[in-house]
Amino acid sequence: MRIFTNLDLNDDAPTRVQPAAGEWGPVEVVSTRAKRRARWLWVIAFILVTTVIFVFGHWVYGLLMNSGG
């Protein structure tokens, strides 16, 4: 069982019912590879932002505790 859903929306659909299917594939439809890449970029961005916020908070806490004398 896969963790994520199948990103290929045209999996078993015949060509005649796929959106604007051209000679080299659908027109103006995001590819499965681009969807997969976007998913991982969001995960990496979330982890990076969370880490930056944590480090900044730790730094500010250190400044406040050391300035009290």
CHARMM-style PDB file with segment names, atoms N, HN, CA, C and O in Angstrom:
ATOM      1  N   MET     1       0.844  -1.180   0.000  1.00  0.00      PROA
ATOM      2  CA  MET     1       0.000   0.000   0.000  1.00  0.00      PROA
ATOM      3  C   MET     1       0.889   1.243   0.000  1.00  0.00      PROA
ATOM      4  O   MET     1       1.813   1.352   0.806  1.00  0.00      PROA
ATOM      5  N   ARG     2       0.608   2.160  -0.893  1.00  0.00      PROA
ATOM      6  HN  ARG     2      -0.142   2.071  -1.547  1.00  0.00      PROA
ATOM      7  CA  ARG     2       1.388   3.386  -0.994  1.00  0.00      PROA
ATOM      8  C   ARG     2       0.899   4.415   0.007  1.00  0.00      PROA
ATOM      9  O   ARG     2      -0.271   4.425   0.390  1.00  0.00      PROA
ATOM     10  N   ILE     3       1.800   5.269   0.419  1.00  0.00      PROA
ATOM     11  HN  ILE     3       2.751   5.261   0.108  1.00  0.00      PROA
ATOM     12  CA  ILE     3       1.445   6.320   1.382  1.00  0.00      PROA
ATOM     13  C   ILE     3       0.608   7.403   0.699  1.00  0.00      PROA
ATOM     14  O   ILE     3      -0.378   7.880   1.262  1.00  0.00      PROA
ATOM     15  N   PHE     4       1.003   7.785  -0.510  1.00  0.00      PROA
ATOM     16  HN  PHE     4       1.804   7.397  -0.967  1.00  0.00      PROA
ATOM     17  CA  PHE     4       0.323   8.863  -1.218  1.00  0.00      PROA
ATOM     18  C   PHE     4      -0.583   8.298  -2.301  1.00  0.00      PROA
ATOM     19  O   PHE     4      -0.477   7.127  -2.663  1.00  0.00      PROA
ATOM     20  N   THR     5      -1.461   9.125  -2.807  1.00  0.00      PROA
ATOM     21  HN  THR     5      -1.547  10.077  -2.513  1.00  0.00      PROA
ATOM     22  CA  THR     5      -2.362   8.708  -3.870  1.00  0.00      PROA
ATOM     23  C   THR     5      -1.627   8.685  -5.204  1.00  0.00      PROA
ATOM     24  O   THR     5      -0.529   9.229  -5.328  1.00  0.00      PROA
ATOM     25  N   ASN     6      -2.224   8.067  -6.176  1.00  0.00      PROA
ATOM     26  HN  ASN     6      -3.115   7.624  -6.076  1.00  0.00      PROA
ATOM     27  CA  ASN     6      -1.661   8.042  -7.517  1.00  0.00      PROA
ATOM     28  C   ASN     6      -1.819   9.417  -8.138  1.00  0.00      PROA
ATOM     29  O   ASN     6      -2.939   9.911  -8.274  1.00  0.00      PROA
ATOM     30  N   LEU     7      -0.698  10.050  -8.522  1.00  0.00      PROA
ATOM     31  HN  LEU     7       0.211   9.649  -8.411  1.00  0.00      PROA
ATOM     32  CA  LEU     7      -0.752  11.400  -9.070  1.00  0.00      PROA
ATOM     33  C   LEU     7      -1.097  11.425 -10.552  1.00  0.00      PROA
ATOM     34  O   LEU     7      -1.367  12.490 -11.107  1.00  0.00      PROA
ATOM     35  N   ASP     8      -1.092  10.279 -11.190  1.00  0.00      PROA
ATOM     36  HN  ASP     8      -0.872   9.414 -10.739  1.00  0.00      PROA
ATOM     37  CA  ASP     8      -1.431  10.207 -12.602  1.00  0.00      PROA
ATOM     38  C   ASP     8      -2.949  10.161 -12.729  1.00  0.00      PROA
ATOM     39  O   ASP     8      -3.563   9.111 -12.540  1.00  0.00      PROA
ATOM     40  N   LEU     9      -3.549  11.305 -13.052  1.00  0.00      PROA
ATOM     41  HN  LEU     9      -3.050  12.158 -13.205  1.00  0.00      PROA
ATOM     42  CA  LEU     9      -5.008  11.386 -13.105  1.00  0.00      PROA
ATOM     43  C   LEU     9      -5.595  10.687 -14.323  1.00  0.00      PROA
ATOM     44  O   LEU     9      -6.789  10.391 -14.350  1.00  0.00      PROA
ATOM     45  N   ASN    10      -4.770  10.418 -15.333  1.00  0.00      PROA
ATOM     46  HN  ASN    10      -3.800  10.659 -15.311  1.00  0.00      PROA
ATOM     47  CA  ASN    10      -5.239   9.770 -16.552  1.00  0.00      PROA
ATOM     48  C   ASN    10      -4.830   8.312 -16.597  1.00  0.00      PROA
ATOM     49  O   ASN    10      -4.579   7.778 -17.677  1.00  0.00      PROA
ATOM     50  N   ASP    11      -4.758   7.669 -15.467  1.00  0.00      PROA
ATOM     51  HN  ASP    11      -4.962   8.103 -14.589  1.00  0.00      PROA
ATOM     52  CA  ASP    11      -4.194   6.332 -15.349  1.00  0.00      PROA
ATOM     53  C   ASP    11      -4.778   5.337 -16.354  1.00  0.00      PROA
ATOM     54  O   ASP    11      -4.065   4.885 -17.251  1.00  0.00      PROA
ATOM     55  N   ASP    12      -6.023   4.997 -16.227  1.00  0.00      PROA
ATOM     56  HN  ASP    12      -6.602   5.364 -15.499  1.00  0.00      PROA
ATOM     57  CA  ASP    12      -6.643   4.001 -17.105  1.00  0.00      PROA
ATOM     58  C   ASP    12      -7.629   4.613 -18.094  1.00  0.00      PROA
ATOM     59  O   ASP    12      -8.319   3.886 -18.808  1.00  0.00      PROA
ATOM     60  N   ALA    13      -7.702   5.932 -18.142  1.00  0.00      PROA
ATOM     61  HN  ALA    13      -7.141   6.522 -17.562  1.00  0.00      PROA
ATOM     62  CA  ALA    13      -8.665   6.594 -19.016  1.00  0.00      PROA
ATOM     63  C   ALA    13      -8.190   6.532 -20.470  1.00  0.00      PROA
ATOM     64  O   ALA    13      -7.004   6.714 -20.745  1.00  0.00      PROA
ATOM     65  N   PRO    14      -9.112   6.274 -21.396  1.00  0.00      PROA
ATOM     66  CA  PRO    14      -8.725   6.280 -22.806  1.00  0.00      PROA
ATOM     67  C   PRO    14      -8.345   7.697 -23.255  1.00  0.00      PROA
ATOM     68  O   PRO    14      -8.743   8.684 -22.636  1.00  0.00      PROA
ATOM     69  N   THR    15      -7.586   7.775 -24.317  1.00  0.00      PROA
ATOM     70  HN  THR    15      -7.262   6.973 -24.820  1.00  0.00      PROA
ATOM     71  CA  THR    15      -7.086   9.068 -24.803  1.00  0.00      PROA
ATOM     72  C   THR    15      -8.215  10.024 -25.146  1.00  0.00      PROA
ATOM     73  O   THR    15      -8.068  11.228 -24.938  1.00  0.00      PROA
ATOM     74  N   ARG    16      -9.316   9.546 -25.656  1.00  0.00      PROA
ATOM     75  HN  ARG    16      -9.436   8.567 -25.825  1.00  0.00      PROA
ATOM     76  CA  ARG    16     -10.402  10.426 -26.102  1.00  0.00      PROA
ATOM     77  C   ARG    16     -11.071  11.189 -24.951  1.00  0.00      PROA
ATOM     78  O   ARG    16     -11.720  12.208 -25.184  1.00  0.00      PROA
ATOM     79  N   VAL    17     -10.919  10.706 -23.721  1.00  0.00      PROA
ATOM     80  HN  VAL    17     -10.392   9.878 -23.531  1.00  0.00      PROA
ATOM     81  CA  VAL    17     -11.547  11.411 -22.598  1.00  0.00      PROA
ATOM     82  C   VAL    17     -10.535  12.172 -21.741  1.00  0.00      PROA
ATOM     83  O   VAL    17     -10.912  12.797 -20.750  1.00  0.00      PROA
ATOM     84  N   GLN    18      -9.269  12.125 -22.110  1.00  0.00      PROA
ATOM     85  HN  GLN    18      -8.963  11.617 -22.915  1.00  0.00      PROA
ATOM     86  CA  GLN    18      -8.253  12.885 -21.376  1.00  0.00      PROA
ATOM     87  C   GLN    18      -8.283  14.342 -21.821  1.00  0.00      PROA
ATOM     88  O   GLN    18      -8.594  14.624 -22.978  1.00  0.00      PROA
ATOM     89  N   PRO    19      -7.959  15.287 -20.907  1.00  0.00      PROA
ATOM     90  CA  PRO    19      -8.044  16.702 -21.255  1.00  0.00      PROA
ATOM     91  C   PRO    19      -6.990  17.108 -22.279  1.00  0.00      PROA
ATOM     92  O   PRO    19      -5.793  17.018 -22.007  1.00  0.00      PROA
ATOM     93  N   ALA    20      -7.426  17.550 -23.446  1.00  0.00      PROA
ATOM     94  HN  ALA    20      -8.398  17.623 -23.667  1.00  0.00      PROA
ATOM     95  CA  ALA    20      -6.570  18.090 -24.501  1.00  0.00      PROA
ATOM     96  C   ALA    20      -5.337  17.236 -24.755  1.00  0.00      PROA
ATOM     97  O   ALA    20      -4.213  17.739 -24.749  1.00  0.00      PROA
ATOM     98  N   ALA    21      -5.546  15.961 -24.976  1.00  0.00      PROA
ATOM     99  HN  ALA    21      -6.459  15.552 -24.980  1.00  0.00      PROA
ATOM    100  CA  ALA    21      -4.413  15.075 -25.236  1.00  0.00      PROA
ATOM    101  C   ALA    21      -3.867  15.357 -26.626  1.00  0.00      PROA
ATOM    102  O   ALA    21      -4.588  15.263 -27.619  1.00  0.00      PROA
ATOM    103  N   GLY    22      -2.605  15.697 -26.686  1.00  0.00      PROA
ATOM    104  HN  GLY    22      -2.019  15.773 -25.880  1.00  0.00      PROA
ATOM    105  CA  GLY    22      -1.959  15.974 -27.960  1.00  0.00      PROA
ATOM    106  C   GLY    22      -1.006  14.858 -28.327  1.00  0.00      PROA
ATOM    107  O   GLY    22      -1.059  13.767 -27.760  1.00  0.00      PROA
ATOM    108  N   GLU    23      -0.131  15.141 -29.281  1.00  0.00      PROA
ATOM    109  HN  GLU    23      -0.088  16.028 -29.741  1.00  0.00      PROA
ATOM    110  CA  GLU    23       0.792  14.124 -29.750  1.00  0.00      PROA
ATOM    111  C   GLU    23       1.776  13.719 -28.660  1.00  0.00      PROA
ATOM    112  O   GLU    23       2.131  12.545 -28.559  1.00  0.00      PROA
ATOM    113  N   TRP    24       2.225  14.678 -27.838  1.00  0.00      PROA
ATOM    114  HN  TRP    24       1.937  15.632 -27.920  1.00  0.00      PROA
ATOM    115  CA  TRP    24       3.225  14.398 -26.803  1.00  0.00      PROA
ATOM    116  C   TRP    24       2.625  14.389 -25.412  1.00  0.00      PROA
ATOM    117  O   TRP    24       3.366  14.506 -24.436  1.00  0.00      PROA
ATOM    118  N   GLY    25       1.321  14.255 -25.279  1.00  0.00      PROA
ATOM    119  HN  GLY    25       0.719  14.160 -26.072  1.00  0.00      PROA
ATOM    120  CA  GLY    25       0.684  14.191 -23.968  1.00  0.00      PROA
ATOM    121  C   GLY    25      -0.269  15.346 -23.751  1.00  0.00      PROA
ATOM    122  O   GLY    25      -0.486  16.143 -24.663  1.00  0.00      PROA
ATOM    123  N   PRO    26      -0.843  15.456 -22.562  1.00  0.00      PROA
ATOM    124  CA  PRO    26      -1.804  16.512 -22.264  1.00  0.00      PROA
ATOM    125  C   PRO    26      -1.184  17.907 -22.376  1.00  0.00      PROA
ATOM    126  O   PRO    26      -0.001  18.100 -22.099  1.00  0.00      PROA
ATOM    127  N   VAL    27      -1.998  18.858 -22.782  1.00  0.00      PROA
ATOM    128  HN  VAL    27      -2.959  18.701 -23.007  1.00  0.00      PROA
ATOM    129  CA  VAL    27      -1.555  20.241 -22.930  1.00  0.00      PROA
ATOM    130  C   VAL    27      -1.941  21.016 -21.677  1.00  0.00      PROA
ATOM    131  O   VAL    27      -3.079  20.920 -21.219  1.00  0.00      PROA
ATOM    132  N   GLU    28      -1.008  21.783 -21.118  1.00  0.00      PROA
ATOM    133  HN  GLU    28      -0.084  21.861 -21.491  1.00  0.00      PROA
ATOM    134  CA  GLU    28      -1.216  22.634 -19.945  1.00  0.00      PROA
ATOM    135  C   GLU    28      -1.692  21.861 -18.715  1.00  0.00      PROA
ATOM    136  O   GLU    28      -2.415  22.407 -17.882  1.00  0.00      PROA
ATOM    137  N   VAL    29      -1.294  20.605 -18.600  1.00  0.00      PROA
ATOM    138  HN  VAL    29      -0.707  20.162 -19.277  1.00  0.00      PROA
ATOM    139  CA  VAL    29      -1.603  19.810 -17.424  1.00  0.00      PROA
ATOM    140  C   VAL    29      -0.275  19.500 -16.740  1.00  0.00      PROA
ATOM    141  O   VAL    29       0.674  19.060 -17.389  1.00  0.00      PROA
ATOM    142  N   VAL    30      -0.212  19.727 -15.444  1.00  0.00      PROA
ATOM    143  HN  VAL    30      -0.983  20.085 -14.917  1.00  0.00      PROA
ATOM    144  CA  VAL    30       1.026  19.517 -14.705  1.00  0.00      PROA
ATOM    145  C   VAL    30       1.378  18.030 -14.723  1.00  0.00      PROA
ATOM    146  O   VAL    30       0.520  17.170 -14.525  1.00  0.00      PROA
ATOM    147  N   SER    31       2.648  17.750 -14.963  1.00  0.00      PROA
ATOM    148  HN  SER    31       3.346  18.448 -15.124  1.00  0.00      PROA
ATOM    149  CA  SER    31       3.083  16.353 -15.042  1.00  0.00      PROA
ATOM    150  C   SER    31       3.166  15.735 -13.651  1.00  0.00      PROA
ATOM    151  O   SER    31       3.206  16.438 -12.641  1.00  0.00      PROA
ATOM    152  N   THR    32       3.190  14.424 -13.623  1.00  0.00      PROA
ATOM    153  HN  THR    32       3.157  13.854 -14.444  1.00  0.00      PROA
ATOM    154  CA  THR    32       3.315  13.699 -12.367  1.00  0.00      PROA
ATOM    155  C   THR    32       4.645  14.014 -11.696  1.00  0.00      PROA
ATOM    156  O   THR    32       4.712  14.149 -10.475  1.00  0.00      PROA
ATOM    157  N   ARG    33       5.696  14.130 -12.488  1.00  0.00      PROA
ATOM    158  HN  ARG    33       5.641  14.020 -13.480  1.00  0.00      PROA
ATOM    159  CA  ARG    33       7.018  14.452 -11.945  1.00  0.00      PROA
ATOM    160  C   ARG    33       7.014  15.833 -11.280  1.00  0.00      PROA
ATOM    161  O   ARG    33       7.612  16.009 -10.218  1.00  0.00      PROA
ATOM    162  N   ALA    34       6.346  16.812 -11.898  1.00  0.00      PROA
ATOM    163  HN  ALA    34       5.860  16.670 -12.761  1.00  0.00      PROA
ATOM    164  CA  ALA    34       6.273  18.152 -11.312  1.00  0.00      PROA
ATOM    165  C   ALA    34       5.470  18.143 -10.010  1.00  0.00      PROA
ATOM    166  O   ALA    34       5.814  18.850  -9.064  1.00  0.00      PROA
ATOM    167  N   LYS    35       4.408  17.349  -9.962  1.00  0.00      PROA
ATOM    168  HN  LYS    35       4.128  16.775 -10.732  1.00  0.00      PROA
ATOM    169  CA  LYS    35       3.621  17.234  -8.733  1.00  0.00      PROA
ATOM    170  C   LYS    35       4.453  16.618  -7.616  1.00  0.00      PROA
ATOM    171  O   LYS    35       4.407  17.076  -6.475  1.00  0.00      PROA
ATOM    172  N   ARG    36       5.210  15.581  -7.947  1.00  0.00      PROA
ATOM    173  HN  ARG    36       5.247  15.209  -8.874  1.00  0.00      PROA
ATOM    174  CA  ARG    36       6.058  14.919  -6.956  1.00  0.00      PROA
ATOM    175  C   ARG    36       7.143  15.871  -6.453  1.00  0.00      PROA
ATOM    176  O   ARG    36       7.429  15.924  -5.257  1.00  0.00      PROA
ATOM    177  N   ARG    37       7.744  16.623  -7.379  1.00  0.00      PROA
ATOM    178  HN  ARG    37       7.512  16.580  -8.351  1.00  0.00      PROA
ATOM    179  CA  ARG    37       8.777  17.595  -7.013  1.00  0.00      PROA
ATOM    180  C   ARG    37       8.194  18.686  -6.117  1.00  0.00      PROA
ATOM    181  O   ARG    37       8.826  19.077  -5.135  1.00  0.00      PROA
ATOM    182  N   ALA    38       7.002  19.180  -6.438  1.00  0.00      PROA
ATOM    183  HN  ALA    38       6.489  18.862  -7.235  1.00  0.00      PROA
ATOM    184  CA  ALA    38       6.365  20.222  -5.633  1.00  0.00      PROA
ATOM    185  C   ALA    38       6.051  19.713  -4.230  1.00  0.00      PROA
ATOM    186  O   ALA    38       6.196  20.453  -3.257  1.00  0.00      PROA
ATOM    187  N   ARG    39       5.623  18.460  -4.118  1.00  0.00      PROA
ATOM    188  HN  ARG    39       5.505  17.859  -4.908  1.00  0.00      PROA
ATOM    189  CA  ARG    39       5.322  17.890  -2.808  1.00  0.00      PROA
ATOM    190  C   ARG    39       6.571  17.885  -1.928  1.00  0.00      PROA
ATOM    191  O   ARG    39       6.508  18.276  -0.763  1.00  0.00      PROA
ATOM    192  N   TRP    40       7.709  17.443  -2.479  1.00  0.00      PROA
ATOM    193  HN  TRP    40       7.760  17.125  -3.426  1.00  0.00      PROA
ATOM    194  CA  TRP    40       8.943  17.397  -1.689  1.00  0.00      PROA
ATOM    195  C   TRP    40       9.485  18.788  -1.403  1.00  0.00      PROA
ATOM    196  O   TRP    40      10.068  19.011  -0.342  1.00  0.00      PROA
ATOM    197  N   LEU    41       9.305  19.732  -2.327  1.00  0.00      PROA
ATOM    198  HN  LEU    41       8.830  19.552  -3.189  1.00  0.00      PROA
ATOM    199  CA  LEU    41       9.748  21.108  -2.062  1.00  0.00      PROA
ATOM    200  C   LEU    41       8.969  21.712  -0.899  1.00  0.00      PROA
ATOM    201  O   LEU    41       9.542  22.439  -0.088  1.00  0.00      PROA
ATOM    202  N   TRP    42       7.675  21.424  -0.803  1.00  0.00      PROA
ATOM    203  HN  TRP    42       7.209  20.833  -1.461  1.00  0.00      PROA
ATOM    204  CA  TRP    42       6.880  21.922   0.322  1.00  0.00      PROA
ATOM    205  C   TRP    42       7.342  21.318   1.637  1.00  0.00      PROA
ATOM    206  O   TRP    42       7.406  22.012   2.652  1.00  0.00      PROA
ATOM    207  N   VAL    43       7.663  20.039   1.626  1.00  0.00      PROA
ATOM    208  HN  VAL    43       7.612  19.475   0.802  1.00  0.00      PROA
ATOM    209  CA  VAL    43       8.145  19.378   2.849  1.00  0.00      PROA
ATOM    210  C   VAL    43       9.469  20.001   3.283  1.00  0.00      PROA
ATOM    211  O   VAL    43       9.656  20.311   4.460  1.00  0.00      PROA
ATOM    212  N   ILE    44      10.386  20.186   2.336  1.00  0.00      PROA
ATOM    213  HN  ILE    44      10.235  19.934   1.380  1.00  0.00      PROA
ATOM    214  CA  ILE    44      11.689  20.785   2.656  1.00  0.00      PROA
ATOM    215  C   ILE    44      11.523  22.220   3.135  1.00  0.00      PROA
ATOM    216  O   ILE    44      12.181  22.633   4.091  1.00  0.00      PROA
ATOM    217  N   ALA    45      10.647  22.990   2.479  1.00  0.00      PROA
ATOM    218  HN  ALA    45      10.113  22.656   1.702  1.00  0.00      PROA
ATOM    219  CA  ALA    45      10.414  24.377   2.888  1.00  0.00      PROA
ATOM    220  C   ALA    45       9.827  24.435   4.297  1.00  0.00      PROA
ATOM    221  O   ALA    45      10.215  25.291   5.093  1.00  0.00      PROA
ATOM    222  N   PHE    46       8.907  23.543   4.610  1.00  0.00      PROA
ATOM    223  HN  PHE    46       8.592  22.848   3.964  1.00  0.00      PROA
ATOM    224  CA  PHE    46       8.302  23.525   5.944  1.00  0.00      PROA
ATOM    225  C   PHE    46       9.353  23.232   7.013  1.00  0.00      PROA
ATOM    226  O   PHE    46       9.400  23.897   8.048  1.00  0.00      PROA
ATOM    227  N   ILE    47      10.195  22.230   6.752  1.00  0.00      PROA
ATOM    228  HN  ILE    47      10.157  21.690   5.911  1.00  0.00      PROA
ATOM    229  CA  ILE    47      11.242  21.883   7.711  1.00  0.00      PROA
ATOM    230  C   ILE    47      12.231  23.035   7.870  1.00  0.00      PROA
ATOM    231  O   ILE    47      12.656  23.335   8.986  1.00  0.00      PROA
ATOM    232  N   LEU    48      12.598  23.678   6.775  1.00  0.00      PROA
ATOM    233  HN  LEU    48      12.253  23.435   5.869  1.00  0.00      PROA
ATOM    234  CA  LEU    48      13.536  24.796   6.820  1.00  0.00      PROA
ATOM    235  C   LEU    48      12.965  25.972   7.607  1.00  0.00      PROA
ATOM    236  O   LEU    48      13.654  26.542   8.453  1.00  0.00      PROA
ATOM    237  N   VAL    49      11.727  26.334   7.340  1.00  0.00      PROA
ATOM    238  HN  VAL    49      11.167  25.870   6.653  1.00  0.00      PROA
ATOM    239  CA  VAL    49      11.094  27.457   8.050  1.00  0.00      PROA
ATOM    240  C   VAL    49      10.945  27.142   9.533  1.00  0.00      PROA
ATOM    241  O   VAL    49      11.194  28.003  10.377  1.00  0.00      PROA
ATOM    242  N   THR    50      10.547  25.931   9.853  1.00  0.00      PROA
ATOM    243  HN  THR    50      10.346  25.232   9.168  1.00  0.00      PROA
ATOM    244  CA  THR    50      10.420  25.530  11.262  1.00  0.00      PROA
ATOM    245  C   THR    50      11.763  25.608  11.965  1.00  0.00      PROA
ATOM    246  O   THR    50      11.835  26.073  13.103  1.00  0.00      PROA
ATOM    247  N   THR    51      12.825  25.163  11.314  1.00  0.00      PROA
ATOM    248  HN  THR    51      12.766  24.785  10.390  1.00  0.00      PROA
ATOM    249  CA  THR    51      14.162  25.214  11.899  1.00  0.00      PROA
ATOM    250  C   THR    51      14.614  26.652  12.113  1.00  0.00      PROA
ATOM    251  O   THR    51      15.172  26.972  13.162  1.00  0.00      PROA
ATOM    252  N   VAL    52      14.382  27.519  11.138  1.00  0.00      PROA
ATOM    253  HN  VAL    52      13.928  27.259  10.286  1.00  0.00      PROA
ATOM    254  CA  VAL    52      14.770  28.929  11.264  1.00  0.00      PROA
ATOM    255  C   VAL    52      14.026  29.588  12.422  1.00  0.00      PROA
ATOM    256  O   VAL    52      14.631  30.335  13.190  1.00  0.00      PROA
ATOM    257  N   ILE    53      12.749  29.329  12.559  1.00  0.00      PROA
ATOM    258  HN  ILE    53      12.258  28.721  11.935  1.00  0.00      PROA
ATOM    259  CA  ILE    53      11.973  29.911  13.656  1.00  0.00      PROA
ATOM    260  C   ILE    53      12.495  29.406  15.000  1.00  0.00      PROA
ATOM    261  O   ILE    53      12.626  30.188  15.942  1.00  0.00      PROA
ATOM    262  N   PHE    54      12.793  28.114  15.102  1.00  0.00      PROA
ATOM    263  HN  PHE    54      12.686  27.478  14.337  1.00  0.00      PROA
ATOM    264  CA  PHE    54      13.309  27.552  16.344  1.00  0.00      PROA
ATOM    265  C   PHE    54      14.660  28.162  16.702  1.00  0.00      PROA
ATOM    266  O   PHE    54      14.872  28.555  17.849  1.00  0.00      PROA
ATOM    267  N   VAL    55      15.576  28.247  15.740  1.00  0.00      PROA
ATOM    268  HN  VAL    55      15.404  27.928  14.808  1.00  0.00      PROA
ATOM    269  CA  VAL    55      16.903  28.812  16.001  1.00  0.00      PROA
ATOM    270  C   VAL    55      16.801  30.284  16.388  1.00  0.00      PROA
ATOM    271  O   VAL    55      17.495  30.727  17.303  1.00  0.00      PROA
ATOM    272  N   PHE    56      15.954  31.043  15.712  1.00  0.00      PROA
ATOM    273  HN  PHE    56      15.391  30.683  14.968  1.00  0.00      PROA
ATOM    274  CA  PHE    56      15.768  32.455  16.056  1.00  0.00      PROA
ATOM    275  C   PHE    56      15.211  32.596  17.472  1.00  0.00      PROA
ATOM    276  O   PHE    56      15.668  33.450  18.232  1.00  0.00      PROA
ATOM    277  N   GLY    57      14.241  31.776  17.831  1.00  0.00      PROA
ATOM    278  HN  GLY    57      13.870  31.082  17.214  1.00  0.00      PROA
ATOM    279  CA  GLY    57      13.672  31.826  19.184  1.00  0.00      PROA
ATOM    280  C   GLY    57      14.700  31.448  20.230  1.00  0.00      PROA
ATOM    281  O   GLY    57      14.745  32.053  21.301  1.00  0.00      PROA
ATOM    282  N   HSD    58      15.520  30.466  19.942  1.00  0.00      PROA
ATOM    283  HN  HSD    58      15.484  29.974  19.072  1.00  0.00      PROA
ATOM    284  CA  HSD    58      16.575  30.071  20.872  1.00  0.00      PROA
ATOM    285  C   HSD    58      17.595  31.194  21.047  1.00  0.00      PROA
ATOM    286  O   HSD    58      18.064  31.438  22.159  1.00  0.00      PROA
ATOM    287  N   TRP    59      17.934  31.863  19.977  1.00  0.00      PROA
ATOM    288  HN  TRP    59      17.554  31.664  19.074  1.00  0.00      PROA
ATOM    289  CA  TRP    59      18.873  32.994  20.028  1.00  0.00      PROA
ATOM    290  C   TRP    59      18.299  34.154  20.853  1.00  0.00      PROA
ATOM    291  O   TRP    59      18.999  34.721  21.691  1.00  0.00      PROA
ATOM    292  N   VAL    60      17.052  34.501  20.624  1.00  0.00      PROA
ATOM    293  HN  VAL    60      16.483  34.040  19.943  1.00  0.00      PROA
ATOM    294  CA  VAL    60      16.397  35.588  21.370  1.00  0.00      PROA
ATOM    295  C   VAL    60      16.296  35.214  22.847  1.00  0.00      PROA
ATOM    296  O   VAL    60      16.526  36.062  23.708  1.00  0.00      PROA
ATOM    297  N   TYR    61      15.963  33.985  23.151  1.00  0.00      PROA
ATOM    298  HN  TYR    61      15.776  33.296  22.451  1.00  0.00      PROA
ATOM    299  CA  TYR    61      15.905  33.518  24.538  1.00  0.00      PROA
ATOM    300  C   TYR    61      17.269  33.667  25.212  1.00  0.00      PROA
ATOM    301  O   TYR    61      17.366  34.113  26.355  1.00  0.00      PROA
ATOM    302  N   GLY    62      18.315  33.287  24.488  1.00  0.00      PROA
ATOM    303  HN  GLY    62      18.237  32.924  23.559  1.00  0.00      PROA
ATOM    304  CA  GLY    62      19.679  33.440  25.018  1.00  0.00      PROA
ATOM    305  C   GLY    62      20.028  34.888  25.279  1.00  0.00      PROA
ATOM    306  O   GLY    62      20.656  35.203  26.290  1.00  0.00      PROA
ATOM    307  N   LEU    63      19.629  35.774  24.381  1.00  0.00      PROA
ATOM    308  HN  LEU    63      19.118  35.518  23.560  1.00  0.00      PROA
ATOM    309  CA  LEU    63      19.880  37.205  24.584  1.00  0.00      PROA
ATOM    310  C   LEU    63      19.143  37.727  25.811  1.00  0.00      PROA
ATOM    311  O   LEU    63      19.710  38.494  26.589  1.00  0.00      PROA
ATOM    312  N   LEU    64      17.916  37.333  25.993  1.00  0.00      PROA
ATOM    313  HN  LEU    64      17.455  36.710  25.361  1.00  0.00      PROA
ATOM    314  CA  LEU    64      17.119  37.800  27.125  1.00  0.00      PROA
ATOM    315  C   LEU    64      17.653  37.268  28.448  1.00  0.00      PROA
ATOM    316  O   LEU    64      17.665  37.996  29.441  1.00  0.00      PROA
ATOM    317  N   MET    65      18.086  36.036  28.481  1.00  0.00      PROA
ATOM    318  HN  MET    65      18.076  35.446  27.674  1.00  0.00      PROA
ATOM    319  CA  MET    65      18.581  35.440  29.734  1.00  0.00      PROA
ATOM    320  C   MET    65      19.965  35.977  30.104  1.00  0.00      PROA
ATOM    321  O   MET    65      20.270  36.116  31.288  1.00  0.00      PROA
ATOM    322  N   ASN    66      20.791  36.276  29.134  1.00  0.00      PROA
ATOM    323  HN  ASN    66      20.544  36.163  28.172  1.00  0.00      PROA
ATOM    324  CA  ASN    66      22.144  36.776  29.432  1.00  0.00      PROA
ATOM    325  C   ASN    66      22.167  38.267  29.733  1.00  0.00      PROA
ATOM    326  O   ASN    66      23.102  38.746  30.373  1.00  0.00      PROA
ATOM    327  N   SER    67      21.172  39.002  29.291  1.00  0.00      PROA
ATOM    328  HN  SER    67      20.412  38.612  28.770  1.00  0.00      PROA
ATOM    329  CA  SER    67      21.176  40.452  29.513  1.00  0.00      PROA
ATOM    330  C   SER    67      20.612  40.812  30.898  1.00  0.00      PROA
ATOM    331  O   SER    67      20.690  41.973  31.300  1.00  0.00      PROA
ATOM    332  N   GLY    68      20.059  39.864  31.620  1.00  0.00      PROA
ATOM    333  HN  GLY    68      19.995  38.921  31.294  1.00  0.00      PROA
ATOM    334  CA  GLY    68      19.458  40.152  32.922  1.00  0.00      PROA
ATOM    335  C   GLY    68      20.484  40.374  34.027  1.00  0.00      PROA
ATOM    336  O   GLY    68      20.149  40.954  35.060  1.00  0.00      PROA
ATOM    337  N   GLY    69      21.707  39.933  33.842  1.00  0.00      PROA
ATOM    338  HN  GLY    69      21.979  39.461  33.003  1.00  0.00      PROA
ATOM    339  CA  GLY    69      22.784  40.250  34.734  1.00  0.00      PROA
ATOM    340  C   GLY    69      22.984  39.342  35.848  1.00  0.00      PROA
ATOM    341  OT1 GLY    69      23.888  39.547  36.658  1.00  0.00      PROA
TER     342      GLY     69
END
